[in-house]
């Protein structure tokens, strides 16, 4: 119950132990064409203790100086590794390959990570190469989830890195745990309090929170293309998702309604079901469910009773459709890592859209003036600031960056601009900082991408734009008038600069060159622009598109090219 969690759970280890008393299934996984196999709560807890014991007896213990890295896809071993760290008050640091090779090196060094638990030999090889090149000299241990060849172990030994299989590490841990007991595992209360507080707040908003209620958590096979099959096999009851996936469901259903009659019936079905939702009636046994929505519900396993969307904004038409079609409450959440993921949540029974709900019970939310952008709290608009026990302690070894977002009174400045609506809910209306998310929740740093694309010889200036309701990027490119003629000569095209900018052959050639440079520079697929506009006139201080220090005015650029940007998105098959 919420009361038991609130009173007794002061860290994540205790939170996990508090609900495995019935030893039900905990973490699930499956191989192609096979049912899910489950690890019980006690199995997960035991394996975490054995792995943590192995780390402890290899010299890794509670420390604010040396952390444990986890470099893997989502899978049961990820949770086991994380819980192993919590069990012995070690700090786990996630590493993601989507961050790029340079970011991995930076994090390993910044956090003094001396041991990394990773999933594949390929990732282990990358880590060993970094040690060999002297880029991460502090890394001394790699524990692999998947089997590996002997030559990888030999490469590691030559570079002073011990390579262990996760299974072997757990066996070693069991040996140490039995022969050399270390006493009761302890949790780090102060840092874990942030997350425990957030879990408690979510319990006030919805009846089911996975681990606090002993739920089963099933992982996908590792291939996103097989996710529909995983959903049908798992038959989940709680489905946290991101707008990118939900948008695909929406688009697929609407694209299949090709005839006027089918479109009419679909719109009528959504309208009729949503009218019930507004009255508080949520069901899956109506006429429209049997005729239209049953197939959609079955594609998600047929048992979803609660859905939560977050990580990026979701459009009102998609949210309205889901609430009608899925036949369960659909909630929207807002927050960021710095406040333990969540700070607002839509309330049960609230069927309206276009907002991210009300503040969670564990934090306060206020709006602060942003005069430069003409947002003032007196108008119920401003930068969203959060204060509560779910707010983080600060950025690791970076007091300057911490001061930028965490003020003296403990308020976290999110960089997002919000507006209080008359019903007390919060609406996200703008961003104060340049980093943004795409619809699938991937972070985008546009300046980084622009600095890579500017290396393209025919490019003089480039502006990368993303829409958080979209899943891809587009760009505006100003060609270099001195280089462009020689570039297009190879294509057999001639004309004035204005004529060349309108030529689709040249547009395609420059786009391909940008994407080629992007791949060579390590950009991920979602970081690449999918369509571009060639614009003959440079961005300048005079036309209001550059600052006096020659930096792009991103807001002004987006407004200036809004019509063309909309056109670019219309031509993209997302």
Secondary structure, DSSP 8 states (H G I E B T S, - for coil): -HHHHHHH--SHHHHHHTT-TT--EEEEE--TTS--EEEEHHHHHHHHHHHHHHHHHTT--S-SS-EEEEE--SSHHHHHHHHHHHHBT--EEE--GGG-HHHHHHHHHHTTEEEEEES-HHHHHHHHHHHHTTS-TT--EEEESS---HHHHHHHHHTT-EEEEHHHHHHHHHHHHHHS---S-B--HHHHHHHHHHHHHHHHH-S--TGGGT--EE---S-GGGHHHHHHHH--SEEEEEHHHHHHHHHHHHHH--SHHHHHHHHHHHHHHHHHHTTT---S-SHHIIIIIHHHHHHTTS---EEEEESS---HHHHHHHHHHT-SEEEEEE--GGGTS-SEE--TT----SS--EE-TTEEEEEE-BGGGTB-GGGTEEEEEEEETTS----TT-HHHHHHHB-TTS-EEEEEEEEE-TTS-EEEEEESSS-EE-TTS-EE-HHHHHHHHTTSTTEEEEEEEE-TTSSSEEEEEEE-HHHHHHHHHTTT----HHHHHH-HHHHHHHHHHHHHHHHHTT--GGGSEEEEEE-SS---TTTTSB-TTS-B-HHHHHHHTHHHHHHHHHT---
